[in-house]
Amino acid sequence: MGTGVRSQARGADAPVEGGLSRRMLRNETLLVLALSLGASGLSALISFIGSVTRPGGLKDQTANLNSSAAPGRPWLDLAWQLFGISTALVPVALVAHLLLREGTGLRAIGFDRDRPRFDLAWGATVAAAIGGTGLLLYLGARAAGGNLTVVPESLPDVWWKIPVLIASAVQNAVLEEVIVVGYLLRRLGQLGWTPMAALLASSVLRGSYHLYQGIGGFFGNLAMGVIFVLLYRRWGRVGPLVAAHALIDIVAFVGYALLAGRVDWLPTA
């Protein structure tokens, strides 16, 4: 019995790619997720429980994505917006550091400037294919009572509104695709996970931190996660996924800012 325990310990401590043990890679991955989208997933779950236990239907409640941090004080508000966007990218900087420690860096997951035309072209194609479908799924889920009313932005009408919305969209794209696709799949592969198990883990994680929007937000983003993992494995790059995600969010944020209250089909708070 003692021999089996020692063998298991040696297996966990045996070095893998990059010279780190499986235990170190596992703990590193858990810490990165706890500092970023894993924590967001738990927060979204708590928010969802609060929503479903609140009197009234989900569609009568709202999920605000980009709101004012200092109403009536535009310069202070701008400072808070920029602070939030920049600090949200700290986990990406951490991942870049950890990958550099292996001697690879973000190039290992295809987040670099080697193929900008490829990334933008395929990103735009994926965004066009997923964006419209995602909108229809959201409207359907809300009509069925399975989703909150998502308010992409409620910022004041000031000069920095559109630039901040674009920056927020890019931040979301970089954070999610670098960590949930590139980094997580790389680490799970090094830890010996099967491709299917890693795909499910990445996709469920993506769905989990959108659960604050409701059931529709969870399943819609889970499906998007499956597609993005398959595309990443085909291309070996997160660059097109970052471009696609950024374009989807830019259209959602800026489009809502321009159309809310002007068209009948777009739900508002």
SULSUL-V425409 format. One record per backbone hydrogen bond with DSSP energy under -1.0 kcal/mol. NH is the residue of the N-H (numbers start at 1). CO is the residue of the C=O. E is the energy in kcal/mol with one decimal. If there is no record, write none. Layout:
<<NH,CO,E> <NH,CO,E>>
This chain:
<<5,1,-1.6> <6,2,-2.1> <7,3,-2.3> <8,4,-2.3> <9,5,-2.3> <10,6,-2.4> <11,7,-2.2> <12,8,-2.3> <13,9,-2.0> <14,10,-1.0> <16,20,-3.2> <19,16,-2.2> <23,12,-2.4> <25,21,-2.4> <26,22,-2.9> <27,23,-2.7> <28,24,-2.6> <29,25,-2.4> <30,26,-2.3> <31,27,-2.2> <32,28,-2.5> <33,29,-2.3> <34,30,-2.3> <35,31,-1.6> <36,33,-1.0> <38,33,-1.6> <39,33,-1.6> <40,36,-1.5> <41,37,-1.9> <42,38,-1.8> <43,39,-2.5> <44,40,-2.6> <45,41,-2.0> <46,42,-2.2> <47,43,-2.4> <48,44,-2.5> <49,45,-2.5> <50,46,-2.1> <51,47,-2.0> <52,48,-2.7> <53,49,-1.4> <61,58,-2.1> <63,149,-2.3> <65,151,-2.4> <73,70,-2.1> <77,73,-2.7> <78,74,-2.5> <79,75,-2.0> <80,76,-2.2> <81,77,-2.6> <82,78,-2.6> <83,79,-2.2> <84,80,-2.7> <85,81,-2.2> <86,82,-2.4> <87,83,-2.6> <88,84,-1.5> <89,86,-1.0> <90,87,-1.3> <93,89,-1.8> <94,90,-2.3> <95,91,-2.4> <96,92,-2.5> <97,93,-2.1> <98,94,-2.6> <99,95,-2.5> <100,96,-2.1> <101,97,-1.7> <103,100,-1.6> <104,99,-2.0> <105,99,-1.1> <108,105,-1.8> <109,106,-1.3> <110,107,-1.2> <111,106,-2.1> <119,115,-2.5> <120,116,-2.6> <121,117,-2.7> <122,118,-2.4> <123,119,-2.0> <124,120,-2.5> <125,121,-1.8> <126,122,-2.7> <127,123,-2.5> <128,124,-2.2> <129,125,-1.8> <130,126,-2.6> <131,127,-2.8> <134,130,-2.9> <135,131,-1.9> <136,132,-2.0> <137,133,-2.4> <138,134,-2.3> <139,135,-2.5> <140,136,-2.4> <141,137,-2.8> <142,138,-2.5> <143,139,-2.2> <144,140,-1.8> <145,142,-1.4> <146,141,-2.9> <148,213,-3.3> <149,61,-3.0> <151,63,-2.8> <154,66,-3.1> <158,156,-2.0> <161,158,-1.6> <164,160,-2.3> <165,161,-2.2> <166,162,-2.4> <167,163,-2.5> <168,164,-2.6> <169,165,-2.0> <170,166,-2.3> <171,167,-2.5> <172,168,-2.3> <173,169,-2.1> <174,170,-2.7> <175,171,-2.6> <176,172,-2.4> <177,173,-2.3> <178,174,-2.0> <179,175,-1.8> <180,176,-2.5> <182,177,-2.3> <183,178,-3.4> <184,179,-2.1> <185,181,-1.9> <186,182,-1.6> <187,183,-2.6> <188,184,-2.8> <189,185,-2.0> <190,186,-2.0> <191,187,-1.8> <192,189,-1.2> <193,188,-2.7> <198,194,-2.5> <199,195,-2.3> <200,196,-2.4> <201,197,-2.4> <202,198,-2.5> <203,199,-2.4> <204,200,-2.8> <205,201,-2.1> <206,202,-2.0> <207,203,-2.4> <208,204,-2.5> <209,205,-1.7> <210,207,-1.3> <211,208,-1.5> <213,210,-1.9> <214,211,-1.6> <215,146,-1.4> <216,146,-1.4> <218,214,-1.8> <219,215,-2.5> <220,216,-2.5> <221,217,-1.6> <222,218,-2.0> <223,219,-2.3> <224,220,-1.8> <225,221,-2.2> <226,222,-1.9> <227,223,-2.0> <228,224,-2.6> <229,225,-2.3> <230,226,-2.2> <231,227,-2.4> <232,228,-2.4> <233,229,-2.4> <234,230,-1.5> <235,231,-2.6> <236,232,-3.4> <238,109,-1.5> <239,110,-1.5> <242,238,-2.8> <243,239,-2.3> <244,240,-2.6> <245,241,-2.8> <246,242,-2.6> <247,243,-2.3> <248,244,-2.4> <249,245,-2.4> <250,246,-2.6> <251,247,-2.4> <252,248,-2.0> <253,249,-3.2> <254,250,-2.6> <255,251,-1.7> <256,252,-1.7> <257,253,-2.0> <258,254,-1.9> <259,255,-2.3> <260,256,-2.6> <262,259,-2.8> <263,259,-1.0>>
